[in-house]
Amino acid sequence: ESFRPKMEQFPSVVNQQIIHIRDTSLPLIALHDVMLPGAIKPHPTQSIIMIIESGKHKFCLHVDSLEGQQQVVIKSLEKNYKAVTGVSGATIMGDGSVAMILDVEQLAQIAKQQIADQHDV
């Protein structure tokens, strides 16, 4: 599920990103923080939030935009290049560009670790 959040969905919790959705609070991970730490990121209300469920984990992912949905052939990034945190593979799009395929299970682990780190501070 994806949506554009409203400001009132963000509680004022110091050092923790969470979002309220339908009477529940979920951790919010900014894809910018995983892929480009230190990069300037837009406020979540100016972006898209995706609700991700993987195994036992449920969290929200803050992304710039969604480009649509496609069926693709995924090539292993680790076998053809090297392991990249949060990325399971890549595909070549119809226009010849390369698109990375996110590893949501690894992103869930990153979200869990960030929450644990914030509680230790």
Contacts in CASP RR format, 6 or more apart in sequence:
PFRMAT RR
TARGET T0000
AUTHOR 0000-0000-0000
METHOD contacts of the structure
MODEL  1
ESFRPKMEQFPSVVNQQIIHIRDTSLPLIALHDVMLPGAIKPHPTQSIIM
IIESGKHKFCLHVDSLEGQQQVVIKSLEKNYKAVTGVSGATIMGDGSVAM
ILDVEQLAQIAKQQIADQHDV
1 50 0 8 1.000
1 51 0 8 1.000
2 48 0 8 1.000
2 49 0 8 1.000
2 50 0 8 1.000
2 51 0 8 1.000
2 66 0 8 1.000
3 48 0 8 1.000
3 49 0 8 1.000
4 45 0 8 1.000
4 47 0 8 1.000
4 48 0 8 1.000
4 49 0 8 1.000
5 19 0 8 1.000
5 44 0 8 1.000
5 45 0 8 1.000
5 49 0 8 1.000
6 45 0 8 1.000
7 45 0 8 1.000
9 19 0 8 1.000
9 20 0 8 1.000
9 21 0 8 1.000
10 18 0 8 1.000
10 19 0 8 1.000
10 20 0 8 1.000
10 44 0 8 1.000
11 18 0 8 1.000
11 20 0 8 1.000
11 25 0 8 1.000
15 118 0 8 1.000
15 121 0 8 1.000
16 115 0 8 1.000
16 118 0 8 1.000
17 27 0 8 1.000
17 28 0 8 1.000
17 29 0 8 1.000
17 30 0 8 1.000
18 25 0 8 1.000
18 26 0 8 1.000
18 27 0 8 1.000
18 28 0 8 1.000
19 25 0 8 1.000
19 26 0 8 1.000
19 28 0 8 1.000
19 44 0 8 1.000
19 49 0 8 1.000
19 60 0 8 1.000
21 51 0 8 1.000
21 60 0 8 1.000
26 51 0 8 1.000
26 58 0 8 1.000
26 59 0 8 1.000
26 60 0 8 1.000
27 59 0 8 1.000
27 60 0 8 1.000
27 111 0 8 1.000
27 112 0 8 1.000
27 114 0 8 1.000
27 115 0 8 1.000
28 44 0 8 1.000
28 49 0 8 1.000
28 59 0 8 1.000
28 60 0 8 1.000
28 61 0 8 1.000
28 62 0 8 1.000
29 59 0 8 1.000
29 60 0 8 1.000
29 61 0 8 1.000
29 62 0 8 1.000
29 107 0 8 1.000
29 110 0 8 1.000
29 111 0 8 1.000
29 114 0 8 1.000
30 41 0 8 1.000
30 44 0 8 1.000
30 62 0 8 1.000
31 61 0 8 1.000
31 62 0 8 1.000
31 63 0 8 1.000
31 64 0 8 1.000
31 102 0 8 1.000
32 38 0 8 1.000
32 39 0 8 1.000
32 41 0 8 1.000
32 62 0 8 1.000
33 41 0 8 1.000
33 114 0 8 1.000
34 85 0 8 1.000
34 86 0 8 1.000
34 107 0 8 1.000
34 110 0 8 1.000
35 86 0 8 1.000
41 62 0 8 1.000
42 64 0 8 1.000
44 62 0 8 1.000
47 62 0 8 1.000
47 63 0 8 1.000
47 64 0 8 1.000
47 65 0 8 1.000
48 62 0 8 1.000
48 63 0 8 1.000
48 64 0 8 1.000
48 65 0 8 1.000
48 66 0 8 1.000
49 60 0 8 1.000
49 61 0 8 1.000
49 62 0 8 1.000
49 63 0 8 1.000
50 60 0 8 1.000
50 61 0 8 1.000
50 63 0 8 1.000
50 66 0 8 1.000
51 58 0 8 1.000
51 59 0 8 1.000
51 60 0 8 1.000
52 58 0 8 1.000
52 59 0 8 1.000
52 60 0 8 1.000
52 61 0 8 1.000
52 104 0 8 1.000
52 107 0 8 1.000
52 108 0 8 1.000
54 104 0 8 1.000
54 105 0 8 1.000
54 107 0 8 1.000
54 108 0 8 1.000
55 105 0 8 1.000
55 108 0 8 1.000
57 105 0 8 1.000
57 108 0 8 1.000
57 109 0 8 1.000
57 111 0 8 1.000
57 112 0 8 1.000
59 107 0 8 1.000
59 108 0 8 1.000
59 111 0 8 1.000
61 107 0 8 1.000
70 93 0 8 1.000
72 91 0 8 1.000
72 93 0 8 1.000
72 99 0 8 1.000
72 101 0 8 1.000
73 91 0 8 1.000
74 88 0 8 1.000
74 89 0 8 1.000
74 90 0 8 1.000
74 91 0 8 1.000
74 101 0 8 1.000
75 89 0 8 1.000
75 90 0 8 1.000
75 91 0 8 1.000
76 88 0 8 1.000
76 89 0 8 1.000
77 83 0 8 1.000
77 84 0 8 1.000
77 87 0 8 1.000
77 88 0 8 1.000
77 89 0 8 1.000
77 90 0 8 1.000
77 100 0 8 1.000
78 84 0 8 1.000
78 89 0 8 1.000
80 90 0 8 1.000
84 100 0 8 1.000
85 106 0 8 1.000
85 110 0 8 1.000
86 102 0 8 1.000
86 103 0 8 1.000
86 106 0 8 1.000
86 107 0 8 1.000
86 110 0 8 1.000
87 100 0 8 1.000
87 101 0 8 1.000
87 102 0 8 1.000
87 103 0 8 1.000
88 101 0 8 1.000
88 102 0 8 1.000
88 103 0 8 1.000
88 106 0 8 1.000
89 100 0 8 1.000
89 101 0 8 1.000
89 103 0 8 1.000
90 98 0 8 1.000
90 99 0 8 1.000
90 100 0 8 1.000
90 101 0 8 1.000
91 98 0 8 1.000
91 99 0 8 1.000
91 101 0 8 1.000
92 98 0 8 1.000
92 99 0 8 1.000
93 99 0 8 1.000
END
